[in-house]
Amino acid sequence: MIEKFEFDSGVVGKSLLILAAVHGNETAGTNALKRLLQEINEKKIVLTNGKLVVVPVCNPEAYQRDVRQIEENLNRVMTVCPMAKTYEQKLANEICPLIQACDVMLDLHSTHCEGDVPFAFCDYPDENNMKLIDGLAVDYVLEGWPDIYDEQGEIEDYSTERCAHTFGKSGTTVECGYHKSAAAVELAYSAIISTLAQFGMISAEKPEQRNKTHILMKNYVVKEREGWLCKSYKHLDCVIKGEEIARYEDGEVLTAPADGYILLPNLKAEIGAEWYYFGVAKL
């Protein structure tokens, strides 16, 4: 069901897998990969060593409909499913072997609010994914995602990064900014090129490293009943301890447990979905 493109330089090197549109409406990475494929076909980009596998659209039906998913979140079921029942589980069975076969995975995502700040996830730090992250044109890196899921236990997190880690591989997810913005496509493209350069897979200078703020994710909040966020929060907005963040219709108020950041707020979250995350600067 998925379409993949494979390139082998014939020279020993890293095997890099690049994924996009794991969520069907997150199209910035797809558009960047289309540009990459065109430039490879025109020989403007030549692989000098290693292997490259590209999947521009990991969730084809959702992509065609311009929706996040068909039956469930593909980035929560990215594990081999022997008795696959849903559309996304069947897709996971196609994608997981590609992750298993690579050395390094780059997963390109985008966000649903205009003006969202790009960032990278570093769920399982190791030499390869820190090298990848060092070359990215982002100012923020989020860490600790698996820990909060394990501690709170409400949601099983079978993400692409966890899948890579399970197979003993390196994986990094980049959130490139608002889905439809040209800037997000450019950032996705620069992430692709910088990753190829960082691992010496193309003849290009390695990108200059920029200082990055690392944020430790502390918890997430699931929307349990009708309510609203107290502001039109954007990802990485700063909050102070005690600040009112959300309010339920029955009057219960949720506040910031410390000075920190609101992460991935969803102003239109449905009941039972993640409403927002909270994190603090990593010292």
Beta strands, then each sheet from edge to edge (+ up, - down):
strand 1: 5-8
strand 2: 15-20
strand 3: 51-55
strand 4: 104-111
strand 5: 119-121
strand 6: 140-143
strand 7: 170-178
strand 8: 213-222
strand 9: 227-229
strand 10: 237-239
strand 11: 244-248
strand 12: 253-255
strand 13: 260-263
strand 14: 274-281
sheet 1: 1+ 3- 2- 4- 7- 5+ 6+ 8+ 14- 13+ 10-
sheet 2: 9+ 11- 12+
end
